[in-house]
Amino acid sequence: MKFFFLSINSGIIVENNFTNPGNMKKQFYLIFLIDLILLTNCSTTKYVYDESSNQRQKELIHVRSGAVTGEIFLATFSVLLSAVSGTELDYYPSETRFKKIQLQNPTNDTVYVNMLTDVYRDKLDYCDFMDIRIPPGKSCRMLCPVNAEYNVYFRNKWENEEDEMITINTAGLSSVKLVPASTLTSQSK
C-alpha cells in the first residue's frame, strides 16, 4: 500500500510505503522542518490596510524572492561549473537590499502604525507604509530597504489626536516593540 503525503506550504509530494514506518517518520520531520522554516520567515501583509502600502509590500516580497532565487541559481551554477572545469570559480553574493523588521504590539489594544522614510521605491513613490493595524499581542513582519531611516508614528487608539514617533534605522534592527507612552517616559526626568 502506498501513501502520498502533501505539504501545503512547501508543495512537496513524498511517496512512501507503510511497510517502512521509520523512513516515513524521517521524511515527515524533514517536511515539517521545511514548512516551519518557510512559515516563520515570511513577511505578512494581513495587517496592512492601505492598498498602496499593501501593494508596495507585496512588490518588495516578490523582488526579494526573485533575488534570492537568482542567488541560489548562480551559486549552484558556480559550484557545478567549478566541478566540471576543474578550476576554482568563486561566486560572491550581492549585498542585501531588503530586511525584515518585526513590529511587535505587547499591549492590550490595537496599535495603529505609519512608517515614513525618504527612500524612494521607484522614481515617483517613497517606500512608506501607511495604515498598519497590529492586534493586541501580535506582531507584523515588514520587508524594508536596508539602511533606511524610518519615522514610525504609532498610537493605541484611533481617536488619539497625537501620534508617538520613534526613528529607526533598518540596518542594525530586527524588532521594534511599539509601546505607547514610551517616548514620553524616555523624555521625562
Secondary structure, 3 states (H helix, E strand, C coil): CEEEEECCCCCCEEEEECCCHHHHHHHHHHHHHHHHHHHHCCCCCCCECCHHHHHHHHHHHHHHHHHHHHHHHHHHHHHHHHHHHCCCCCCCCCCCCEEEEEEECCCCCCEEEEEEECCECCCCCECCEEEEEECCCCEEEEEEECCCEEEEEEECCCCCCCCEEEEEEHHHCCEEECCCCHHHHHHCC
